[in-house]
Amino acid sequence: MSNYLATSYDLNNKELISVIDELPLWSAPFGLQLLEKIIYRKNITALDIGSGTGFPLLEVAMRLGNSCKLYGLDPWEATIERIKTKISVCSINNVEVICGVAEKIPLPDNSVELIFSNNGLNNVDDIDSVIRECKRICKPGAQFVFSYNTDKTMNEFYSVVEEILIEKNMTTQLGLMKEHIYQKRKPVDEYLELLKKYSFSVDDISEYKFDFRFVDGTTMLNHFLIRLAFIESWKNIIPKFSQEKIFLEVEKRLNTISNNDLVLRLTIPFVVISAHKN
């Protein structure tokens, strides 16, 4: 028996309160499905690529238990410190977090039995190098499971932007938008080709979707998540001198849609792919 019976938490502790609601809105739908695809085994080493603020890394660590060793890898240094706080508050003993990039994973060859990534692979700079690194560190038979949102993500928004860019003959910006979508959300077939190239066999591909619903476009564009994770990349598509005019028109048309449909709906389709190393 371990010492779980001795557990006693101070429910007024500010650090405790700061971590018990740690499930992040954006990554939760992807991560909850990812958790269902992971094969849980004792005595394994695992890696989370793009561990962010700790979900689902810490959840997987607690489900696997202390016979397992887990690593979280992320280039965002501030989130590493956040994970360390959660590790301390939650008394998790089997996790090590590393500030680094997935193109150069600082783990030995043939050292892990599980790699998982929740919406992390679509944010790397060189996906080919990342999959090659995954092959290098995986033992034969290791599971590689990841989620990502597909190229139809927020299609309702991008369709409005495309319509405006075409009307204004902004063909360069239209191309930049399409390239942005491609770089962030590559087709499933490209992932499958890369997995095959680096000796992974696909066991399962599951498709899901969820909706973000807002009362109108103004509300959507002012939402914290949208401003934090999306606005800057959208701005980069449009020349600075045209940004205010273009986004005002986008906002106006989204508001018209919400007035007609009684809601503004942004669809988020995603997949979870589970594979193993041959």
N, C-alpha and C positions, 0 to 999 in steps of 0.2 A: 504493500500500500504506500502511495506517496502521501504528501502532506496536505491534500486538498481539504481534509476535514478541519484543518487549522486556518482555513481561509477566513479573513475578516476584512471587509472593505468599509472605509469611511465614506458614506454616501454624500457627505458634504465636501469631499476633497475635489478641488477645482480640476486637477489633472484627471481624476477618474471621470468626472462629468464630461471632460473634453474628448474622451476616447470612446465612451460607451455608445455614442451615436455616430460611429465612424463610417457607416456604410454610405459611400458617395453616390449621389443621384445618378450621374451620367454612367458610371461604370457598373452600377448594380445590376441592371438587366442582363448585360453581357456576362458579368461575373457569376451570377447565380446559376446560369446555364452551364458555364465552364466548370463550376464546382460539381455538377452532376456527371460530367464526362471524365473527371480525373479518377484514375484507378488508385485507391488508397491501399498502401502496403507498408509494412514495418521495415525498418533497417534499410532505408533508401536515402539517397542524396538528391535534392531537387533544386531547381533554379526558376525563379520568377523573372521574366524579362519585362522591364518597364513596371517596376513594383510601385511607383507613384507614392502615395501616402500610406500604403500598406494593405490595400484590399485588391485581390484576395490572398495575398501572401500570408498574412498572419492567421487568417481563417484556415488556410490549408495547413499551416504549421501546427496549429492546435488540433486539427483533425488527424494529422499523421502522428503526432506525439513525439516524445523525446528519444525514441530509437532512431529517428530520422534527423537529417541535417538539411536545412534550407538556406538558400542564398537569395537575396533580393538585389537586383541590378537596375540602377537608374542613373541617368546623368544629372538629374535635378538635385543638387546638393541639399537644398532646404527640405526636400521631402525625406531625405535620408535621416535628418535630425528628427523629423516628425515620427518616422517609424520607430526610432530608438526610444522616443518617449512612450509610445504605445507598448513596445516590448517591455519596458520597465514597469509601467503601470499594470499591465496584464500578466506579469511574471512569466513571460515566454522565454524559454531557454534554448531553443533549437534553431534560432535564426541569426544569420549574419547579413548585414546590408553593405553593399558595395556601390560607391559612386563611380560609374563608368558607362561605356557604351557597348551595345550588343555586337558591334562589328569586331570587337576585341574582348571576348569574355575571359576574365582572369581566373579561369579554372583549368585544371589539367585535362589532358586527353582521356577519353573513356572514364569519366569520373561521376556521371550523373545517370540516374534511372528515370528521372522525370523533369521535363521542361514544360512550364505553362506560361502563358502570356495573355493578359486580359486587355485587349485593345492597345497592345504595346507595339506590335510589329508594324502597324501602319504609321508609326511615328519615327521609324529608324531612317537613316540616310541611305543605307545600301542594303536592301533586303537580301540580295544574293549573298553578300558577305556574312550576314547574320545567320542564314540557314546553313551556310558552310560551317560556321562556328558551332552551331547546334549539333551538326553531324560529328564534329571533332570531339566535343565533350561528352556526347551520349555513349553509353554502353550499348552493345547489341541488345535489342529488345526494348530499349528505353521508350517511354511514352512521350510524345510531343503534342501538346494540345493548346490551341489558341483560339481566341475570338477576335472578330473585327467587324466593324460596320461597313456595308458594301457601298458601291458607287451610286446607288439610288437614295442614299441618305439625304434627308431634307430636300427631296426632289421638288417639293412644292415651292420652297424658297428659291432654289437654283433656276427653276423654270421661269419665275418672275424676273430674275436678274438677266437671264438669257434673252427674254423677250425685249427688255429695255435696251440691252447692248445691241441687239440686231436692229432695233428701231433707230438707234443713234449711230449705226454703222461703225461701232467700236469693235471691229473684227479682232484686233490685237488683244483687247481685254477679254473677248469671248474665248480666244485660244488660251489665254492665261487661266481663265476659270476652269476650262476643261482639263488643262494640265494639272492644276491644283487638285481637282477631284481625282484624277488618275494617280498622282503621287501619293495621296493620302489613302485612297481606297481602290487598290488594284483589283482587277477581276479575279474571281475564285480560280479560274483556269490557270492563271499565272502562278498562284501559290501552289497549285497541284503540280505544275511542271517543275517548280523549284524543289518541292519535296521529293519528287521522283529523281531529279538530277542528283540530289545529295542522299540517296539511299534510304528514304523514308517511304513506307507504304501507308496509304490512308486507310483507316479503319472505319471512320464515320464522318459524314458531313451533315450537320443539322442546321436548318434555316429557321430564323425567328424574326419577329419584328415587334416594335412597340411604337407608341405615338407620344410626341410632346404636343399638348394642346394648350392654346393661349386664347385669351379673349380677343386679341387683335395683334397686328404686326408691331405696333408701338410697344406693347407689353413684351412681345418676344424679343425684340431688339434690345430692350433694356434689362432683360433677364441676366442675372449674374453669370450663369454658366455660358450664355451666348457671348457676353462681353469678355469673359475670361479666356475662353477656348476657341472662339470662332471669329469675332469681329476683326481682329488684327489681320488674319490671313485674308479675309474678305476685302478689307481696305487695300491690301497690297495688290489686288487685281485692278483697282481703279486708280488712275492718276490723281495725285493729291488735289489738284485744282478742281477736279470733277466730283470728288467724293461726296461732298455735302449734297449736291444736286442729285446725284444718282441714288444715294441712299434715301433721300426724301421721297423720290419717286417709288423706290422699292417699298418703303414704309406705307405710302399711300395705297399702292396696289394690294399689298397684303391686308391692309385695313378693309379694302373693298371686298376681298375674298371672305374675310371674317364676318363682315356685315351680311353678305349673301348666305354664307353657310352657318352662321351663328357661332362659329368657332374657327380658329386658325389651327390647322393640324399639320404637324411636321412628322413624317413617317421615318422611322429609323430601322431599316432592315439590317440584319447581321447574321453571321454564320459562326458556328463553332466547329473547328476541324480537329479531329483526333487521329494521330498517326503513330507509327512506331518505327524505330531504326532497324533496318534489316541486318 
